[in-house]
Amino acid sequence: MGRIFETRKATMFARWNKMAKAFTRVAKELTIAAKSGGGDPDTNPSLRRAILNARALNMPKDKIESAIKRASGPNTENYEELVYEGYGPHGVAILIASATDNPTRTVANIRGYFKGYGGNMGSAGSVAHLFRHMGAIRLSPEGIDQDGLELELIDHGLQEMGESTNDKGEPVLVLRCDFKDFGALLAAVEAKGLVPLSSEADYIPQTTVELSEAHANELFELVDAIEQDEDVQKVFHNLV
């Protein structure tokens, strides 16, 4: 009975830790967007995207508003959005998107993760050419004429559209565009009365790597360690 309780407690803690990390990530997105483009989502597409992502995580409205309000205050953290690159075990390319108020700390931590888990941190541009920087908008596919929507959005930058699933196994319609067209595509989607589940920047691998289960697990140990870092927003890799 005690072992079952401990297992359940560990599972609950892992879920709580994951949710806390997600809230921290999106709070930084809100702060960065509001600080750079103002606190009005109607005139700030980046803030509008950040609010969508916060709502997708069920972040309370008062916390969203508080994060936006803090961004205009004199004591707000000055986050830098930086991308780090490297190779994980067995030659898997890794891109790390971060938002940090202390780049010296962040780069030291990330270098330590690579070294500790059998990878190598690279210089700027060492693996970025293996990925496409894209915007991704996720919608509920319910009631959507996908063929019609695709035709209508091509003129607004749509590059790819297809179905996927979310963390709960529910179907999700994913729209992707070049990052430079992100704002235009999101505006076109909203103009049709569609409310995105989320919208965020993605790095999509142009070439992929296959590994055995054992080798893949070594890579995932590194990715998990990096994702736990307080300065890391998201980790991308080209393991298929």
Short mmCIF file of the C-alpha atoms (twelve columns), coordinates in Angstrom:
data_MODEL
# 
_entry.id   MODEL 
# 
loop_
_atom_site.group_PDB 
_atom_site.id 
_atom_site.type_symbol 
_atom_site.label_atom_id 
_atom_site.label_alt_id 
_atom_site.label_comp_id 
_atom_site.label_asym_id 
_atom_site.label_seq_id 
_atom_site.Cartn_x 
_atom_site.Cartn_y 
_atom_site.Cartn_z 
_atom_site.pdbx_PDB_model_num 
ATOM 1   C CA . MET A 1   0.000   0.000  0.000   1 
ATOM 2   C CA . GLY A 2   2.864   2.349  0.901   1 
ATOM 3   C CA . ARG A 3   4.603   1.679  -2.409  1 
ATOM 4   C CA . ILE A 4   1.405   2.504  -4.348  1 
ATOM 5   C CA . PHE A 5   1.017   5.732  -2.384  1 
ATOM 6   C CA . GLU A 6   4.615   6.723  -3.077  1 
ATOM 7   C CA . THR A 7   4.146   6.010  -6.802  1 
ATOM 8   C CA . ARG A 8   0.995   8.126  -6.928  1 
ATOM 9   C CA . LYS A 9   2.713   10.908 -5.005  1 
ATOM 10  C CA . ALA A 10  5.642   10.856 -7.422  1 
ATOM 11  C CA . THR A 11  3.277   10.988 -10.401 1 
ATOM 12  C CA . MET A 12  1.356   13.914 -8.922  1 
ATOM 13  C CA . PHE A 13  4.601   15.753 -8.184  1 
ATOM 14  C CA . ALA A 14  5.801   15.216 -11.758 1 
ATOM 15  C CA . ARG A 15  2.538   16.620 -13.119 1 
ATOM 16  C CA . TRP A 16  2.679   19.596 -10.778 1 
ATOM 17  C CA . ASN A 17  6.300   20.256 -11.715 1 
ATOM 18  C CA . LYS A 18  5.453   20.110 -15.412 1 
ATOM 19  C CA . MET A 19  2.527   22.517 -14.977 1 
ATOM 20  C CA . ALA A 20  4.623   24.912 -12.876 1 
ATOM 21  C CA . LYS A 21  7.292   24.913 -15.578 1 
ATOM 22  C CA . ALA A 22  4.668   25.580 -18.269 1 
ATOM 23  C CA . PHE A 23  3.241   28.512 -16.259 1 
ATOM 24  C CA . THR A 24  6.741   29.970 -15.825 1 
ATOM 25  C CA . ARG A 25  7.415   29.647 -19.552 1 
ATOM 26  C CA . VAL A 26  4.223   31.370 -20.637 1 
ATOM 27  C CA . ALA A 27  4.580   34.083 -17.965 1 
ATOM 28  C CA . LYS A 28  7.935   34.958 -19.512 1 
ATOM 29  C CA . GLU A 29  6.309   35.017 -22.956 1 
ATOM 30  C CA . LEU A 30  3.714   37.474 -21.655 1 
ATOM 31  C CA . THR A 31  6.347   39.686 -20.038 1 
ATOM 32  C CA . ILE A 32  8.622   39.765 -23.093 1 
ATOM 33  C CA . ALA A 33  5.745   40.452 -25.494 1 
ATOM 34  C CA . ALA A 34  4.178   43.199 -23.370 1 
ATOM 35  C CA . LYS A 35  7.522   44.853 -22.648 1 
ATOM 36  C CA . SER A 36  8.537   44.940 -26.327 1 
ATOM 37  C CA . GLY A 37  5.196   45.762 -27.968 1 
ATOM 38  C CA . GLY A 38  2.921   47.228 -25.302 1 
ATOM 39  C CA . GLY A 39  0.113   45.799 -23.200 1 
ATOM 40  C CA . ASP A 40  -2.701  45.951 -25.770 1 
ATOM 41  C CA . PRO A 41  -3.175  42.568 -27.503 1 
ATOM 42  C CA . ASP A 42  -5.207  44.242 -30.272 1 
ATOM 43  C CA . THR A 43  -2.084  46.057 -31.472 1 
ATOM 44  C CA . ASN A 44  0.535   43.548 -30.290 1 
ATOM 45  C CA . PRO A 45  0.401   40.189 -32.140 1 
ATOM 46  C CA . SER A 46  3.138   38.691 -29.959 1 
ATOM 47  C CA . LEU A 47  1.159   39.458 -26.827 1 
ATOM 48  C CA . ARG A 48  -1.989  38.039 -28.416 1 
ATOM 49  C CA . ARG A 49  -0.136  34.788 -29.100 1 
ATOM 50  C CA . ALA A 50  1.201   34.675 -25.536 1 
ATOM 51  C CA . ILE A 51  -2.293  35.198 -24.094 1 
ATOM 52  C CA . LEU A 52  -3.623  32.349 -26.249 1 
ATOM 53  C CA . ASN A 53  -0.906  30.064 -24.928 1 
ATOM 54  C CA . ALA A 54  -1.626  31.090 -21.351 1 
ATOM 55  C CA . ARG A 55  -5.325  30.354 -21.799 1 
ATOM 56  C CA . ALA A 56  -4.485  26.985 -23.347 1 
ATOM 57  C CA . LEU A 57  -2.749  26.109 -20.073 1 
ATOM 58  C CA . ASN A 58  -5.774  27.316 -18.079 1 
ATOM 59  C CA . MET A 59  -3.701  30.058 -16.481 1 
ATOM 60  C CA . PRO A 60  -6.051  32.185 -14.357 1 
ATOM 61  C CA . LYS A 61  -7.098  35.488 -15.921 1 
ATOM 62  C CA . ASP A 62  -5.761  37.498 -12.991 1 
ATOM 63  C CA . LYS A 63  -2.302  35.936 -13.392 1 
ATOM 64  C CA . ILE A 64  -2.291  36.783 -17.109 1 
ATOM 65  C CA . GLU A 65  -3.272  40.378 -16.396 1 
ATOM 66  C CA . SER A 66  -0.722  40.603 -13.591 1 
ATOM 67  C CA . ALA A 67  2.105   39.424 -15.849 1 
ATOM 68  C CA . ILE A 68  1.156   41.992 -18.494 1 
ATOM 69  C CA . LYS A 69  0.905   44.771 -15.907 1 
ATOM 70  C CA . ARG A 70  4.282   43.888 -14.384 1 
ATOM 71  C CA . ALA A 71  5.935   44.207 -17.805 1 
ATOM 72  C CA . SER A 72  5.337   47.966 -17.784 1 
ATOM 73  C CA . GLY A 73  6.699   48.419 -14.273 1 
ATOM 74  C CA . PRO A 74  10.162  49.741 -13.386 1 
ATOM 75  C CA . ASN A 75  11.345  46.533 -11.702 1 
ATOM 76  C CA . THR A 76  10.485  44.058 -14.446 1 
ATOM 77  C CA . GLU A 77  13.127  41.508 -15.369 1 
ATOM 78  C CA . ASN A 78  14.828  42.148 -18.693 1 
ATOM 79  C CA . TYR A 79  14.690  38.781 -20.397 1 
ATOM 80  C CA . GLU A 80  16.795  38.049 -23.457 1 
ATOM 81  C CA . GLU A 81  15.524  35.470 -25.918 1 
ATOM 82  C CA . LEU A 82  18.540  33.389 -26.901 1 
ATOM 83  C CA . VAL A 83  18.942  30.173 -28.872 1 
ATOM 84  C CA . TYR A 84  21.637  27.635 -28.009 1 
ATOM 85  C CA . GLU A 85  22.749  24.795 -30.240 1 
ATOM 86  C CA . GLY A 86  24.581  21.518 -29.996 1 
ATOM 87  C CA . TYR A 87  24.619  17.791 -30.581 1 
ATOM 88  C CA . GLY A 88  23.256  15.256 -28.164 1 
ATOM 89  C CA . PRO A 89  24.338  11.632 -27.840 1 
ATOM 90  C CA . HIS A 90  24.646  9.745  -31.141 1 
ATOM 91  C CA . GLY A 91  24.672  12.867 -33.290 1 
ATOM 92  C CA . VAL A 92  21.170  14.203 -32.628 1 
ATOM 93  C CA . ALA A 93  20.917  17.941 -33.378 1 
ATOM 94  C CA . ILE A 94  19.429  20.065 -30.583 1 
ATOM 95  C CA . LEU A 95  18.147  23.661 -30.513 1 
ATOM 96  C CA . ILE A 96  17.303  25.284 -27.191 1 
ATOM 97  C CA . ALA A 97  15.073  28.360 -26.984 1 
ATOM 98  C CA . SER A 98  15.636  30.304 -23.776 1 
ATOM 99  C CA . ALA A 99  14.439  33.464 -22.053 1 
ATOM 100 C CA . THR A 100 16.974  34.578 -19.488 1 
ATOM 101 C CA . ASP A 101 17.904  37.542 -17.336 1 
ATOM 102 C CA . ASN A 102 21.409  36.103 -16.876 1 
ATOM 103 C CA . PRO A 103 22.967  34.709 -20.087 1 
ATOM 104 C CA . THR A 104 26.213  33.851 -18.286 1 
ATOM 105 C CA . ARG A 105 24.345  31.540 -15.932 1 
ATOM 106 C CA . THR A 106 22.259  30.034 -18.722 1 
ATOM 107 C CA . VAL A 107 25.109  29.196 -21.071 1 
ATOM 108 C CA . ALA A 108 27.104  27.659 -18.219 1 
ATOM 109 C CA . ASN A 109 24.158  25.480 -17.212 1 
ATOM 110 C CA . ILE A 110 23.450  24.329 -20.754 1 
ATOM 111 C CA . ARG A 111 27.102  23.557 -21.417 1 
ATOM 112 C CA . GLY A 112 27.053  21.467 -18.251 1 
ATOM 113 C CA . TYR A 113 24.008  19.490 -19.410 1 
ATOM 114 C CA . PHE A 114 25.622  18.659 -22.740 1 
ATOM 115 C CA . LYS A 115 28.849  17.594 -21.067 1 
ATOM 116 C CA . GLY A 116 27.111  15.555 -18.377 1 
ATOM 117 C CA . TYR A 117 24.898  13.598 -20.784 1 
ATOM 118 C CA . GLY A 118 27.333  12.771 -23.578 1 
ATOM 119 C CA . GLY A 119 26.665  15.682 -25.920 1 
ATOM 120 C CA . ASN A 120 28.576  18.685 -27.209 1 
ATOM 121 C CA . MET A 121 27.468  22.305 -27.127 1 
ATOM 122 C CA . GLY A 122 28.044  24.026 -30.478 1 
ATOM 123 C CA . SER A 123 28.560  27.564 -31.665 1 
ATOM 124 C CA . ALA A 124 25.832  29.738 -33.176 1 
ATOM 125 C CA . GLY A 125 24.752  28.321 -36.514 1 
ATOM 126 C CA . SER A 126 26.241  24.880 -35.943 1 
ATOM 127 C CA . VAL A 127 22.888  23.086 -36.193 1 
ATOM 128 C CA . ALA A 128 20.376  25.860 -36.930 1 
ATOM 129 C CA . HIS A 129 20.676  25.182 -40.664 1 
ATOM 130 C CA . LEU A 130 19.147  21.745 -40.037 1 
ATOM 131 C CA . PHE A 131 15.854  23.316 -38.869 1 
ATOM 132 C CA . ARG A 132 13.198  25.622 -40.336 1 
ATOM 133 C CA . HIS A 133 12.019  28.442 -38.081 1 
ATOM 134 C CA . MET A 134 8.233   28.343 -38.381 1 
ATOM 135 C CA . GLY A 135 5.097   29.570 -36.683 1 
ATOM 136 C CA . ALA A 136 2.563   26.969 -35.571 1 
ATOM 137 C CA . ILE A 137 -1.123  27.593 -34.883 1 
ATOM 138 C CA . ARG A 138 -3.199  24.826 -33.341 1 
ATOM 139 C CA . LEU A 139 -6.968  24.615 -33.736 1 
ATOM 140 C CA . SER A 140 -9.727  22.224 -32.798 1 
ATOM 141 C CA . PRO A 141 -10.617 20.476 -36.091 1 
ATOM 142 C CA . GLU A 142 -14.285 20.189 -35.121 1 
ATOM 143 C CA . GLY A 143 -16.566 21.791 -37.707 1 
ATOM 144 C CA . ILE A 144 -13.715 23.001 -39.928 1 
ATOM 145 C CA . ASP A 145 -13.706 22.469 -43.700 1 
ATOM 146 C CA . GLN A 146 -10.000 21.739 -43.898 1 
ATOM 147 C CA . ASP A 147 -9.694  21.861 -47.687 1 
ATOM 148 C CA . GLY A 148 -11.516 25.191 -47.841 1 
ATOM 149 C CA . LEU A 149 -9.517  26.647 -44.973 1 
ATOM 150 C CA . GLU A 150 -6.243  25.596 -46.546 1 
ATOM 151 C CA . LEU A 151 -7.112  27.311 -49.836 1 
ATOM 152 C CA . GLU A 152 -8.135  30.509 -48.059 1 
ATOM 153 C CA . LEU A 153 -5.002  30.714 -45.932 1 
ATOM 154 C CA . ILE A 154 -2.369  30.007 -48.591 1 
ATOM 155 C CA . ASP A 155 -2.375  33.694 -49.534 1 
ATOM 156 C CA . HIS A 156 -1.673  34.562 -45.896 1 
ATOM 157 C CA . GLY A 157 1.494   32.486 -45.614 1 
ATOM 158 C CA . LEU A 158 0.198   28.987 -44.836 1 
ATOM 159 C CA . GLN A 159 2.877   26.423 -45.705 1 
ATOM 160 C CA . GLU A 160 1.620   23.203 -44.121 1 
ATOM 161 C CA . MET A 161 -1.609  21.964 -42.543 1 
ATOM 162 C CA . GLY A 162 -2.331  18.588 -40.985 1 
ATOM 163 C CA . GLU A 163 -3.834  16.782 -38.020 1 
ATOM 164 C CA . SER A 164 -1.968  15.783 -34.892 1 
ATOM 165 C CA . THR A 165 -2.890  15.053 -31.273 1 
ATOM 166 C CA . ASN A 166 -2.331  16.969 -28.047 1 
ATOM 167 C CA . ASP A 167 -1.008  15.635 -24.727 1 
ATOM 168 C CA . LYS A 168 -4.461  14.205 -23.959 1 
ATOM 169 C CA . GLY A 169 -4.642  12.301 -27.247 1 
ATOM 170 C CA . GLU A 170 -7.278  14.653 -28.671 1 
ATOM 171 C CA . PRO A 171 -7.162  15.621 -32.382 1 
ATOM 172 C CA . VAL A 172 -5.600  18.988 -33.179 1 
ATOM 173 C CA . LEU A 173 -5.307  20.792 -36.505 1 
ATOM 174 C CA . VAL A 174 -1.817  22.262 -36.944 1 
ATOM 175 C CA . LEU A 175 -1.151  25.175 -39.326 1 
ATOM 176 C CA . ARG A 176 2.470   26.112 -40.061 1 
ATOM 177 C CA . CYS A 177 4.064   29.064 -41.846 1 
ATOM 178 C CA . ASP A 178 7.457   30.686 -42.184 1 
ATOM 179 C CA . PHE A 179 8.087   32.648 -39.014 1 
ATOM 180 C CA . LYS A 180 8.073   35.968 -40.888 1 
ATOM 181 C CA . ASP A 181 4.436   35.294 -41.877 1 
ATOM 182 C CA . PHE A 182 3.311   34.314 -38.366 1 
ATOM 183 C CA . GLY A 183 1.456   37.534 -37.571 1 
ATOM 184 C CA . ALA A 184 -0.334  37.625 -40.928 1 
ATOM 185 C CA . LEU A 185 -1.472  34.008 -40.680 1 
ATOM 186 C CA . LEU A 186 -2.735  34.400 -37.115 1 
ATOM 187 C CA . ALA A 187 -4.677  37.526 -38.099 1 
ATOM 188 C CA . ALA A 188 -6.266  35.682 -41.031 1 
ATOM 189 C CA . VAL A 189 -7.270  32.761 -38.797 1 
ATOM 190 C CA . GLU A 190 -8.828  35.104 -36.229 1 
ATOM 191 C CA . ALA A 191 -10.602 37.082 -38.981 1 
ATOM 192 C CA . LYS A 192 -12.471 33.882 -39.842 1 
ATOM 193 C CA . GLY A 193 -13.773 33.706 -36.289 1 
ATOM 194 C CA . LEU A 194 -11.556 30.762 -35.357 1 
ATOM 195 C CA . VAL A 195 -10.026 30.753 -31.876 1 
ATOM 196 C CA . PRO A 196 -6.616  29.041 -31.771 1 
ATOM 197 C CA . LEU A 197 -5.865  26.601 -28.986 1 
ATOM 198 C CA . SER A 198 -2.277  27.865 -29.043 1 
ATOM 199 C CA . SER A 199 0.219   29.599 -31.298 1 
ATOM 200 C CA . GLU A 200 3.973   29.405 -30.938 1 
ATOM 201 C CA . ALA A 201 7.321   29.374 -32.709 1 
ATOM 202 C CA . ASP A 202 8.612   25.979 -33.806 1 
ATOM 203 C CA . TYR A 203 11.889  24.723 -35.198 1 
ATOM 204 C CA . ILE A 204 11.087  21.908 -37.628 1 
ATOM 205 C CA . PRO A 205 13.955  19.533 -38.543 1 
ATOM 206 C CA . GLN A 206 14.695  19.272 -42.259 1 
ATOM 207 C CA . THR A 207 16.581  16.011 -41.784 1 
ATOM 208 C CA . THR A 208 15.933  13.439 -39.058 1 
ATOM 209 C CA . VAL A 209 17.895  10.790 -37.172 1 
ATOM 210 C CA . GLU A 210 16.704  7.328  -36.118 1 
ATOM 211 C CA . LEU A 211 18.074  5.612  -33.037 1 
ATOM 212 C CA . SER A 212 17.562  2.380  -31.160 1 
ATOM 213 C CA . GLU A 213 15.372  2.580  -28.072 1 
ATOM 214 C CA . ALA A 214 18.375  2.460  -25.752 1 
ATOM 215 C CA . HIS A 215 20.208  5.234  -27.594 1 
ATOM 216 C CA . ALA A 216 17.033  7.318  -27.852 1 
ATOM 217 C CA . ASN A 217 16.592  7.080  -24.082 1 
ATOM 218 C CA . GLU A 218 20.080  8.544  -23.629 1 
ATOM 219 C CA . LEU A 219 19.057  11.509 -25.781 1 
ATOM 220 C CA . PHE A 220 15.792  11.979 -23.851 1 
ATOM 221 C CA . GLU A 221 17.682  12.066 -20.553 1 
ATOM 222 C CA . LEU A 222 19.643  15.058 -21.862 1 
ATOM 223 C CA . VAL A 223 16.514  16.752 -23.233 1 
ATOM 224 C CA . ASP A 224 14.700  16.258 -19.931 1 
ATOM 225 C CA . ALA A 225 17.589  17.758 -17.964 1 
ATOM 226 C CA . ILE A 226 17.692  20.809 -20.245 1 
ATOM 227 C CA . GLU A 227 13.911  21.274 -20.114 1 
ATOM 228 C CA . GLN A 228 14.005  21.461 -16.312 1 
ATOM 229 C CA . ASP A 229 16.268  24.516 -16.399 1 
ATOM 230 C CA . GLU A 230 14.459  27.675 -15.284 1 
ATOM 231 C CA . ASP A 231 15.786  29.680 -18.241 1 
ATOM 232 C CA . VAL A 232 14.765  27.196 -20.945 1 
ATOM 233 C CA . GLN A 233 11.520  27.746 -22.830 1 
ATOM 234 C CA . LYS A 234 11.557  24.830 -25.259 1 
ATOM 235 C CA . VAL A 235 13.893  22.181 -26.662 1 
ATOM 236 C CA . PHE A 236 13.840  20.992 -30.286 1 
ATOM 237 C CA . HIS A 237 15.700  18.031 -31.780 1 
ATOM 238 C CA . ASN A 238 15.782  16.005 -34.986 1 
ATOM 239 C CA . LEU A 239 15.263  12.522 -33.561 1 
ATOM 240 C CA . VAL A 240 12.412  10.976 -35.491 1 
# 
